[in-house]
């Protein structure tokens, strides 16, 4: 190969790599951001005033500890639902019953969280309740 052909080939490779970088960079706008809601929530809790911050941290730790058995039951119920879904022959009634159980467990967890949050903000002054409300808001979805 002569030098012009080698230069054109190397230039083509470099431009293709840059093009792929641009493509994949725009494809995944969430790359590099905090990966979980828990991490974002932890960072937001640190911005709260002190009495609310310590109460919120303690309540979240209690909530996680109390919900672990329910979350384990929900994981097992999901696995059973998947097993029912792929089994031959498909038992639609058993699958639907399993989905109802999963939704009931999810409802129990949601109700426990709602009750604990209500208890958490009950003794806080209005400005601290507003700060807790801001922590609980979900961030806006990234622009596409």
C-alpha positions in Angstrom: 0.0 0.0 0.0 1.2 3.4 -0.7 1.2 6.2 1.9 -1.8 8.0 0.5 -3.9 4.9 0.8 -2.6 4.2 4.3 -3.4 7.7 5.4 -6.9 7.5 3.9 -7.5 4.2 5.7 -6.3 5.5 9.0 -8.4 8.7 8.6 -11.4 6.6 7.8 -11.0 4.5 10.9 -10.6 7.6 13.1 -13.7 9.2 11.7 -15.7 6.0 12.1 -14.6 5.8 15.8 -15.6 9.4 16.3 -19.0 8.8 14.6 -19.6 5.8 16.8 -18.8 7.8 19.9 -21.2 10.5 18.9 -23.9 8.0 18.1 -23.6 6.1 21.4 -23.2 9.3 23.3 -26.6 10.5 22.1 -28.1 7.1 22.4 -27.8 6.8 26.2 -28.3 10.2 27.8 -28.4 8.7 31.3 -24.9 7.3 31.1 -22.7 8.7 33.8 -25.5 9.9 36.0 -26.5 8.5 39.4 -27.7 5.0 38.6 -30.4 4.5 41.2 -33.2 6.3 42.9 -31.7 5.3 46.3 -28.4 7.1 45.5 -30.3 10.2 44.4 -32.5 10.1 47.5 -29.5 9.7 49.8 -27.8 12.7 48.2 -31.0 14.8 48.6 -31.5 13.7 52.2 -28.1 15.3 53.0 -29.5 18.7 51.9 -32.3 18.6 54.5 -32.1 20.6 57.7 -30.7 18.6 60.6 -33.8 17.4 62.5 -35.5 16.3 59.3 -32.3 14.7 58.0 -31.7 12.4 60.9 -35.3 11.5 61.2 -35.5 10.7 57.5 -32.4 8.6 57.6 -33.6 6.7 60.6 -37.0 6.1 59.2 -35.6 4.9 55.8 -33.3 2.4 57.6 -36.3 1.1 59.7 -38.4 0.9 56.5 -35.8 -1.1 54.6 -35.3 -3.5 57.5 -39.1 -4.0 57.9 -39.7 -4.4 54.2 -37.0 -7.0 53.6 -39.3 -10.0 54.3 -42.0 -8.5 52.0 -39.5 -7.8 49.3 -38.2 -11.4 49.5 -41.8 -12.7 49.3 -42.4 -10.5 46.3 -39.2 -11.7 44.6 -40.2 -15.3 45.2 -43.7 -14.6 43.9 -42.2 -13.1 40.7 -40.0 -16.1 40.2 -43.0 -18.4 40.6 -45.0 -16.3 38.1 -42.2 -16.6 35.6 -42.1 -20.3 36.1 -45.8 -20.5 35.5 -45.5 -18.4 32.4 -42.9 -20.6 30.8 -44.4 -23.9 31.9 -46.0 -26.3 29.4 -49.1 -26.1 29.3 -49.7 -22.5 30.3 -52.0 -22.4 33.4 -53.5 -18.9 33.0 -55.6 -19.1 36.2 -52.5 -19.9 38.3 -50.5 -17.2 36.6 -53.3 -14.6 37.2 -53.5 -15.7 40.8 -49.8 -15.2 41.2 -50.0 -11.7 39.7 -52.7 -10.8 42.2 -50.4 -11.9 45.0 -47.5 -9.8 43.6 -49.8 -6.8 43.4 -51.0 -7.3 47.0 -47.4 -7.5 48.3 -46.5 -4.3 46.3 -49.6 -2.6 47.8 -48.5 -3.6 51.3 -45.0 -2.1 50.8 -46.5 1.1 49.3 -48.9 1.4 52.2 -46.1 0.9 54.8 -44.0 3.6 53.0 -46.9 6.0 52.9 -47.7 5.5 56.6 -44.1 5.9 57.6 -43.7 9.1 55.6 -46.8 10.5 57.2 -45.4 9.7 60.6 -42.0 11.2 59.6 -43.4 14.6 58.6 -46.0 14.8 61.3 -43.7 16.6 63.8 -41.8 18.8 61.3 -42.4 22.5 60.7 -43.9 23.5 57.4 -40.6 24.5 55.8 -39.0 21.2 56.6 -42.0 19.3 55.4 -41.7 21.2 52.1 -38.0 20.2 51.9 -38.9 16.6 52.5 -41.5 16.9 49.7 -38.8 18.2 47.4 -36.7 15.2 48.2 -39.5 12.8 47.4 -40.2 14.3 44.0 -39.0 12.3 41.0 -36.6 14.1 38.7 -37.8 15.1 35.3 -37.0 12.6 32.6 -33.9 13.5 30.6 -34.6 15.3 27.3 -34.4 13.1 24.2 
